[in-house]
């Protein structure tokens, strides 16, 4: 990843001519340059007005561009923060065709183009913030006497945080990154929990595939099973599974109850201490995410021939581990050696 500070140092900051007067009032560009004054330069004013624009979702495209003189000190770090703030907004990421900051590191081909475009967007938000100041505070001359006026206005525009939404968004981002990483020793994707997509009907083999991978994660290093995602990372969602539930009550609850029943039947209730089940919205489709912890003891999975659940008498206990991105069963001396080494 190229150094953002080096790239940011090459930027030129602009302000639209129509907002210059209000900018001078709030940013004190013609006043003292003393470092102890928190809002005595255009640079910090640029930071705050851009953040205000982001908070009130106001962007105004440039009509004319007028370059300001600039000096770079600690301002560079502050502008870096505003870059990250801009890139956290869905509309900005969509405009730049990136999903999240991690994608910049991995596959954004032209970092200079990204910074140039993002800087332009930040400038548009700054113009939006300045227009807001112009409309709301232009006639409040006493307000400009305070060096901290702009900081106070910025704080007043910060929306209240919905912590539930924050957690949900973070979960969505983590899950999206997991999907983009593909299947690994720590990640497995299954299209459905119990529906054969070729027949459209319930198929015990589908359940078996999910259960054996959970067992393998428990017996290896843990991992995550995503249900509703194809091997090729295409997100299907749970609709196919949910259609099999005919009761009118919440189908996600029915899905959870069905899953819990299978876990209890094929492992035991003690397995739930190792599992965390979440339902996450990805691309407007709900998937099931099961996070599996490593077990401190061997976990056997009760399975019948070909994954059948129809005959308890035919069921046997199998031991699965994770290897080469898949679940395999090991027996005999291999199993004993693995258990002795892995569960010391």
C-alpha positions as CSV (number, residue, x, y, z in Angstrom):
1,X,0.0,0.0,0.0
2,X,1.4,3.4,-1.0
3,X,1.9,5.9,1.7
4,X,-1.1,8.2,1.9
5,X,0.9,11.0,3.5
6,X,3.2,11.3,0.6
7,X,0.3,11.4,-1.9
8,X,-1.7,13.8,0.2
9,X,1.2,16.2,0.3
10,X,0.8,16.7,-3.5
11,X,-2.8,17.8,-3.3
12,X,-4.0,21.3,-4.0
13,X,-7.1,22.4,-2.1
14,X,-9.8,24.4,-3.8
15,X,-12.8,26.4,-2.8
16,X,-15.6,27.6,-5.0
17,X,-15.6,31.4,-5.4
18,X,-19.2,31.8,-4.3
19,X,-18.2,30.5,-0.8
20,X,-15.0,32.4,-0.4
21,X,-16.5,35.2,1.8
22,X,-18.1,32.8,4.3
23,X,-15.0,30.6,4.3
24,X,-12.8,33.6,5.3
25,X,-15.1,34.5,8.1
26,X,-15.1,31.0,9.6
27,X,-11.6,29.9,8.7
28,X,-10.0,33.2,9.5
29,X,-7.7,32.9,6.5
30,X,-6.7,36.5,6.7
31,X,-6.2,36.6,10.4
32,X,-3.5,35.3,12.8
33,X,-1.5,32.3,11.8
34,X,-0.6,31.4,15.3
35,X,-0.4,27.7,15.8
36,X,-2.3,27.8,19.1
37,X,-5.4,29.0,17.3
38,X,-7.4,25.9,16.5
39,X,-9.3,27.4,13.6
40,X,-7.0,30.1,12.3
41,X,-6.2,28.6,8.9
42,X,-8.1,27.6,5.8
43,X,-6.8,24.0,6.2
44,X,-8.6,23.2,9.4
45,X,-11.6,25.1,8.1
46,X,-11.5,22.8,5.0
47,X,-11.5,19.8,7.3
48,X,-14.5,21.0,9.3
49,X,-16.6,22.3,6.4
50,X,-16.0,19.0,4.6
51,X,-17.1,17.0,7.6
52,X,-20.1,19.2,8.1
53,X,-21.1,18.6,4.5
54,X,-20.7,14.9,5.0
55,X,-22.8,15.0,8.2
56,X,-25.7,16.8,6.5
57,X,-25.2,14.9,3.2
58,X,-24.6,18.0,1.2
59,X,-22.4,18.1,-1.9
60,X,-22.1,21.0,-4.3
61,X,-20.0,20.6,-7.4
62,X,-17.4,23.2,-8.3
63,X,-18.5,26.0,-10.5
64,X,-15.1,27.8,-10.5
65,X,-12.0,26.8,-8.8
66,X,-9.7,29.2,-6.9
67,X,-6.5,27.8,-5.5
68,X,-5.5,28.7,-2.0
69,X,-1.9,28.9,-0.8
70,X,-1.1,25.9,1.4
71,X,1.4,24.7,3.9
72,X,1.7,21.1,5.1
73,X,2.3,20.2,8.7
74,X,0.0,18.0,10.9
75,X,-2.8,18.9,8.6
76,X,-1.8,16.0,6.4
77,X,-3.0,13.5,9.0
78,X,-6.2,15.4,9.5
79,X,-7.0,15.3,5.8
80,X,-6.2,11.6,5.8
81,X,-8.9,11.1,8.4
82,X,-11.4,13.0,6.1
83,X,-10.4,10.7,3.3
84,X,-11.3,7.7,5.4
85,X,-14.5,9.4,6.4
86,X,-15.4,10.0,2.8
87,X,-14.7,6.5,1.8
88,X,-16.9,5.2,4.6
89,X,-20.0,6.6,2.9
90,X,-21.9,4.2,0.6
91,X,-22.5,6.7,-2.1
92,X,-18.9,7.7,-2.3
93,X,-17.7,4.1,-2.5
94,X,-20.3,3.3,-5.2
95,X,-19.1,6.4,-7.1
96,X,-15.5,5.2,-6.9
97,X,-16.5,1.6,-7.5
98,X,-14.9,0.2,-4.3
99,X,-16.5,-1.8,-1.6
100,X,-14.4,-0.8,1.4
101,X,-11.0,0.4,2.4
102,X,-9.5,-3.1,2.4
103,X,-10.3,-3.2,-1.3
104,X,-8.0,-0.2,-1.9
105,X,-5.1,-2.2,-0.6
106,X,-5.9,-5.3,-2.7
107,X,-7.1,-4.3,-6.1
108,X,-7.5,-0.6,-6.7
109,X,-5.1,-0.2,-9.6
110,X,-4.5,3.6,-9.7
111,X,-4.0,5.0,-6.2
112,X,-3.3,8.5,-7.7
113,X,-6.6,8.5,-9.5
114,X,-8.4,7.4,-6.3
115,X,-6.9,10.2,-4.3
116,X,-7.6,12.8,-7.0
117,X,-11.3,11.7,-7.2
118,X,-11.7,11.5,-3.5
119,X,-10.1,14.9,-3.0
120,X,-12.6,16.3,-5.5
121,X,-15.5,14.7,-3.6
122,X,-14.2,16.1,-0.3
123,X,-14.1,19.6,-1.9
124,X,-17.7,19.2,-3.0
125,X,-18.7,18.3,0.6
126,X,-16.7,21.3,1.8
127,X,-18.7,23.5,-0.6
128,X,-21.9,21.9,0.8
129,X,-20.8,22.6,4.3
130,X,-19.9,26.2,3.4
131,X,-23.3,26.7,1.8
132,X,-24.9,25.5,5.0
133,X,-22.9,28.0,7.0
134,X,-23.8,30.7,4.6
135,X,-27.5,30.0,4.9
136,X,-27.5,29.5,8.7
137,X,-24.9,31.8,10.1
138,X,-24.0,34.5,7.7
139,X,-25.8,37.2,9.7
140,X,-24.5,36.1,13.1
141,X,-21.4,38.3,13.2
142,X,-20.7,37.6,16.9
143,X,-20.3,33.9,16.1
144,X,-17.1,34.6,14.1
145,X,-15.4,36.0,17.2
146,X,-14.9,32.5,18.6
147,X,-12.0,30.5,17.3
148,X,-14.0,27.4,18.1
149,X,-17.2,28.3,16.3
150,X,-16.7,26.1,13.4
151,X,-15.7,23.1,15.6
152,X,-18.9,23.6,17.7
153,X,-21.1,23.7,14.5
154,X,-19.4,20.6,13.2
155,X,-20.2,18.8,16.5
156,X,-23.8,19.9,16.4
157,X,-24.2,18.3,12.9
158,X,-22.9,14.9,14.0
159,X,-25.8,12.5,13.8
160,X,-26.7,10.4,16.8
161,X,-25.1,7.0,16.5
162,X,-27.4,4.0,16.2
163,X,-25.1,1.4,17.7
164,X,-27.2,-1.4,16.4
165,X,-26.8,-0.1,12.9
166,X,-23.1,0.3,13.4
167,X,-22.7,-3.3,14.6
168,X,-24.8,-4.5,11.7
169,X,-22.8,-2.6,9.1
170,X,-19.6,-3.9,10.6
171,X,-20.9,-7.4,10.4
172,X,-21.9,-6.9,6.8
173,X,-18.5,-5.6,5.9
174,X,-16.7,-8.5,7.6
175,X,-19.0,-11.0,5.9
176,X,-18.5,-9.4,2.5
177,X,-14.8,-9.5,2.9
178,X,-15.0,-13.1,3.9
179,X,-17.0,-13.9,0.8
180,X,-14.6,-12.1,-1.5
181,X,-11.8,-14.1,0.0
182,X,-13.3,-17.3,-1.2
183,X,-13.3,-20.7,0.5
184,X,-10.3,-21.5,2.6
185,X,-9.4,-23.7,5.5
186,X,-11.3,-21.2,7.7
187,X,-14.3,-20.5,5.4
188,X,-16.9,-22.7,3.8
189,X,-19.8,-21.7,1.6
190,X,-23.0,-23.7,1.1
191,X,-25.9,-22.7,-1.2
192,X,-28.6,-24.1,1.0
193,X,-29.1,-25.9,4.3
194,X,-31.5,-28.6,3.1
195,X,-32.7,-28.0,-0.4
196,X,-31.1,-29.7,-3.5
197,X,-31.1,-26.9,-6.1
198,X,-31.3,-29.4,-8.9
199,X,-34.5,-31.0,-7.7
200,X,-35.9,-28.1,-5.6
201,X,-36.7,-30.6,-2.9
202,X,-35.5,-31.4,0.6
203,X,-32.3,-33.5,0.5
204,X,-30.6,-34.9,3.6
205,X,-27.3,-34.8,1.8
206,X,-27.4,-31.0,1.9
207,X,-27.9,-31.0,5.7
208,X,-25.0,-33.5,5.9
209,X,-22.7,-31.2,4.0
210,X,-23.3,-28.4,6.4
211,X,-23.0,-30.5,9.5
212,X,-19.8,-32.2,8.5
213,X,-18.1,-28.9,7.8
214,X,-19.2,-27.6,11.2
215,X,-17.7,-30.8,12.8
216,X,-14.5,-30.3,10.8
217,X,-14.2,-26.7,12.0
218,X,-14.7,-27.7,15.6
219,X,-12.0,-30.4,15.3
220,X,-9.5,-28.2,13.6
221,X,-9.0,-24.5,14.2
222,X,-12.5,-23.2,14.0
223,X,-13.9,-21.3,11.0
224,X,-17.1,-19.8,9.5
225,X,-19.8,-21.5,7.5
226,X,-21.9,-19.3,5.3
227,X,-25.3,-20.8,4.1
228,X,-26.8,-19.0,1.1
229,X,-23.6,-18.5,-0.7
230,X,-22.4,-20.5,-3.7
231,X,-18.8,-21.9,-4.1
232,X,-18.2,-19.2,-6.7
233,X,-19.0,-16.5,-4.1
234,X,-22.4,-15.7,-5.7
235,X,-24.8,-14.7,-2.9
236,X,-28.1,-16.7,-3.2
237,X,-29.7,-15.9,0.1
238,X,-31.9,-18.2,2.1
239,X,-35.1,-17.9,0.1
240,X,-34.9,-21.4,-1.3
241,X,-34.7,-22.9,2.2
242,X,-37.3,-20.6,3.7
243,X,-39.9,-21.6,1.1
244,X,-40.0,-25.1,2.6
245,X,-41.3,-23.7,5.8
246,X,-45.1,-23.6,5.4
247,X,-46.1,-22.1,8.8
248,X,-47.1,-18.5,8.8
249,X,-44.8,-17.5,11.7
250,X,-41.3,-16.0,11.2
251,X,-39.5,-18.2,8.7
252,X,-36.1,-17.1,10.0
253,X,-37.1,-18.4,13.4
254,X,-38.2,-21.7,11.8
255,X,-34.9,-21.9,10.0
256,X,-33.0,-21.4,13.3
257,X,-35.2,-24.0,15.1
258,X,-34.6,-26.5,12.3
259,X,-30.8,-25.9,12.4
260,X,-30.7,-26.2,16.2
261,X,-32.6,-29.5,16.0
262,X,-30.1,-30.9,13.6
263,X,-27.2,-29.7,15.7
264,X,-28.7,-31.3,18.8
265,X,-29.4,-34.6,17.0
266,X,-26.1,-34.9,15.3
267,X,-23.8,-33.6,18.0
268,X,-25.3,-32.8,21.4
269,X,-26.5,-29.6,23.1
270,X,-22.9,-29.0,24.3
271,X,-21.9,-28.0,20.8
272,X,-23.8,-24.7,21.1
273,X,-21.1,-23.3,23.3
274,X,-18.8,-23.4,20.2
275,X,-21.3,-21.9,17.7
276,X,-22.5,-18.4,17.1
277,X,-25.3,-18.1,14.5
278,X,-26.1,-14.8,12.8
279,X,-28.3,-13.7,9.9
280,X,-26.6,-11.1,7.8
281,X,-28.0,-9.1,4.9
282,X,-25.6,-9.1,1.9
283,X,-26.7,-7.6,-1.4
284,X,-30.2,-7.3,0.0
285,X,-30.3,-11.1,0.6
286,X,-30.2,-12.7,4.0
287,X,-27.6,-15.4,4.6
288,X,-26.9,-17.5,7.6
289,X,-23.4,-17.1,9.2
290,X,-22.2,-19.7,11.7
291,X,-19.0,-18.8,13.5
292,X,-17.3,-22.0,14.9
293,X,-14.8,-22.1,17.7
294,X,-12.1,-24.7,18.0
295,X,-13.2,-27.5,20.4
296,X,-11.1,-28.5,23.4
297,X,-12.1,-32.1,22.9
298,X,-12.9,-34.4,19.9
299,X,-16.3,-33.8,18.4
300,X,-18.0,-36.8,16.7
301,X,-20.8,-36.4,14.1
302,X,-23.5,-39.0,14.1
303,X,-24.2,-39.8,10.4
304,X,-25.9,-42.6,8.5
305,X,-25.1,-44.0,5.1
306,X,-24.9,-41.2,2.4
307,X,-25.8,-38.7,5.1
308,X,-29.2,-40.3,5.8
309,X,-31.2,-39.4,8.9
310,X,-33.9,-41.9,8.3
311,X,-32.5,-44.8,10.3
312,X,-31.0,-44.3,13.7
313,X,-29.9,-47.9,13.9
314,X,-27.6,-47.4,10.9
315,X,-26.0,-44.2,12.2
316,X,-22.3,-44.2,13.0
317,X,-20.1,-41.6,14.6
318,X,-17.5,-40.0,12.3
319,X,-14.6,-37.8,13.0
320,X,-14.1,-34.9,10.5
321,X,-11.3,-32.4,10.2
322,X,-10.6,-29.5,7.9
323,X,-7.9,-30.0,5.3
324,X,-7.2,-28.3,1.9
325,X,-10.3,-26.1,2.1
326,X,-12.7,-29.0,2.7
327,X,-14.0,-31.5,5.4
328,X,-12.5,-35.0,5.4
329,X,-13.1,-37.9,7.7
330,X,-10.2,-39.8,9.2
331,X,-10.3,-43.2,10.9
332,X,-8.2,-45.7,12.8
333,X,-4.6,-44.9,13.7
334,X,-4.7,-41.6,11.8
335,X,-7.6,-40.5,13.9
336,X,-5.9,-41.5,17.1
337,X,-2.7,-39.8,16.2
338,X,-4.5,-36.6,15.2
339,X,-6.5,-36.5,18.5
340,X,-3.5,-37.2,20.6
341,X,-1.6,-34.4,18.9
342,X,-4.4,-31.9,18.4
343,X,-6.2,-32.1,21.8
344,X,-3.2,-32.2,24.2
